[in-house]
């Protein structure tokens, strides 16, 4: 599609001729290009033909023209950084570079047009680059949302073309405006807003721990949302911020501010409830500790009373055992004394008996002889069986018990 500005300024034949000249001759001197412009009747612009050598990043490439390889910075469009010495690779910077490589692979014949300033402060050539089908490369990067319109006065020659192309990207929500691409500001803002909305809608719960967890989630979401807002406000990522446009930036900041304010209010409420819950839990904990201390003191008192009672019982049992032992010892001593006295009495009785028997024998032995009375001879009594003599071998006098059946030595 040929940009409107291009159709107004330059006949398509002139552009085609410039590119064809580049294809056939490699590099066309500026004088020849000017002559070609004059032949075709175009007096507003003089295209320079060239050949792409390589792509550096999304908005910079090396083109061979005017007899040398020159670094060309695309006019009126800015793409995310990939080669900046002080910045990391920015969102969709690689994709922008790949898109430019697709549009202008090495060896592509191109036509260049310039504006008021031919070079920038870095010595790069400022140019609009066209390919053979009259496509303005600067605008194509904007059309897919990988480049944003940028106006650095006095170079505004192709700004409207890039802006018109970028309007299509805005309407389609592609590239740097695609909320499905995680690194874009719309995606980051949408995620931050959704996270904050979810955090503020989370239940506080009935415990200090749950309230603290909810407050921590809200605080983290607020921090992320504020970081997005500060990044937009400070312009830390100029390409991503420029991609939103003034209206988009204002709307997004308004959404962020509104949600952040609500989040801060919810955080204040949640924090206050968490504090109240913590105070209540602390009071309950103190009461519990006091109750436990009272219960412990009561248990210790009961244990002490039990110990004292046990000691008293042990003392009573010990005293009873001692008394019983003394009684048993006394009984044993009494029995021993009684046994001793009985033994002594038995010994004296036995001695008295023996002494009496000895005295009786002495008395009998000292009696005068008594004439034996006449006893008619009796038939001799049969000698008792030896078995009937309980005193075997005794032949002395016998003292018979009444009845004459038993006897003992006399």
Secondary structure as the mmCIF struct_conf table of DSSP 4:
data_model
#
loop_
_struct_conf.conf_type_id
_struct_conf.id
_struct_conf.beg_label_comp_id
_struct_conf.beg_label_asym_id
_struct_conf.beg_label_seq_id
_struct_conf.end_label_comp_id
_struct_conf.end_label_asym_id
_struct_conf.end_label_seq_id
HELX_RH_AL_P HELX_RH_AL_P1 UNK A 4 UNK A 9
BEND BEND1 UNK A 10 UNK A 10
HELX_RH_AL_P HELX_RH_AL_P2 UNK A 12 UNK A 25
BEND BEND2 UNK A 26 UNK A 27
HELX_RH_AL_P HELX_RH_AL_P3 UNK A 30 UNK A 40
TURN_TY1_P TURN_TY1_P1 UNK A 41 UNK A 41
BEND BEND3 UNK A 44 UNK A 44
STRN STRN1 UNK A 48 UNK A 57
TURN_TY1_P TURN_TY1_P2 UNK A 58 UNK A 59
STRN STRN2 UNK A 60 UNK A 65
TURN_TY1_P TURN_TY1_P3 UNK A 66 UNK A 67
STRN STRN3 UNK A 68 UNK A 74
TURN_TY1_P TURN_TY1_P4 UNK A 75 UNK A 76
STRN STRN4 UNK A 77 UNK A 79
BEND BEND4 UNK A 82 UNK A 83
TURN_TY1_P TURN_TY1_P5 UNK A 85 UNK A 86
BEND BEND5 UNK A 87 UNK A 87
HELX_LH_PP_P HELX_LH_PP_P1 UNK A 88 UNK A 90
TURN_TY1_P TURN_TY1_P6 UNK A 91 UNK A 92
HELX_RH_AL_P HELX_RH_AL_P4 UNK A 93 UNK A 103
BEND BEND6 UNK A 104 UNK A 104
TURN_TY1_P TURN_TY1_P7 UNK A 106 UNK A 107
STRN STRN5 UNK A 109 UNK A 113
BEND BEND7 UNK A 116 UNK A 116
BEND BEND8 UNK A 118 UNK A 118
STRN STRN6 UNK A 119 UNK A 119
TURN_TY1_P TURN_TY1_P8 UNK A 121 UNK A 122
BEND BEND9 UNK A 123 UNK A 123
HELX_LH_PP_P HELX_LH_PP_P2 UNK A 124 UNK A 124
STRN STRN7 UNK A 125 UNK A 130
TURN_TY1_P TURN_TY1_P9 UNK A 132 UNK A 133
STRN STRN8 UNK A 136 UNK A 136
HELX_RH_AL_P HELX_RH_AL_P5 UNK A 137 UNK A 143
TURN_TY1_P TURN_TY1_P10 UNK A 144 UNK A 145
BEND BEND10 UNK A 146 UNK A 146
STRN STRN9 UNK A 147 UNK A 149
STRN STRN10 UNK A 152 UNK A 152
TURN_TY1_P TURN_TY1_P11 UNK A 153 UNK A 154
STRN STRN11 UNK A 155 UNK A 155
TURN_TY1_P TURN_TY1_P12 UNK A 157 UNK A 158
HELX_RH_AL_P HELX_RH_AL_P6 UNK A 159 UNK A 172
TURN_TY1_P TURN_TY1_P13 UNK A 173 UNK A 173
HELX_RH_3T_P HELX_RH_3T_P1 UNK A 175 UNK A 177
TURN_TY1_P TURN_TY1_P14 UNK A 179 UNK A 180
BEND BEND11 UNK A 181 UNK A 181
TURN_TY1_P TURN_TY1_P15 UNK A 182 UNK A 183
BEND BEND12 UNK A 184 UNK A 184
HELX_RH_AL_P HELX_RH_AL_P7 UNK A 185 UNK A 201
BEND BEND13 UNK A 202 UNK A 202
BEND BEND14 UNK A 206 UNK A 207
HELX_RH_AL_P HELX_RH_AL_P8 UNK A 208 UNK A 234
TURN_TY1_P TURN_TY1_P16 UNK A 235 UNK A 235
BEND BEND15 UNK A 236 UNK A 237
HELX_RH_AL_P HELX_RH_AL_P9 UNK A 238 UNK A 366
BEND BEND16 UNK A 367 UNK A 367
HELX_LH_PP_P HELX_LH_PP_P3 UNK A 368 UNK A 369
HELX_LH_PP_P HELX_LH_PP_P4 UNK A 371 UNK A 374
HELX_LH_PP_P HELX_LH_PP_P5 UNK A 379 UNK A 385
HELX_RH_3T_P HELX_RH_3T_P2 UNK A 386 UNK A 388
BEND BEND17 UNK A 390 UNK A 391
TURN_TY1_P TURN_TY1_P17 UNK A 392 UNK A 393
BEND BEND18 UNK A 396 UNK A 396
STRN STRN12 UNK A 398 UNK A 400
HELX_LH_PP_P HELX_LH_PP_P6 UNK A 401 UNK A 401
TURN_TY1_P TURN_TY1_P18 UNK A 402 UNK A 403
BEND BEND19 UNK A 404 UNK A 405
STRN STRN13 UNK A 407 UNK A 409
#
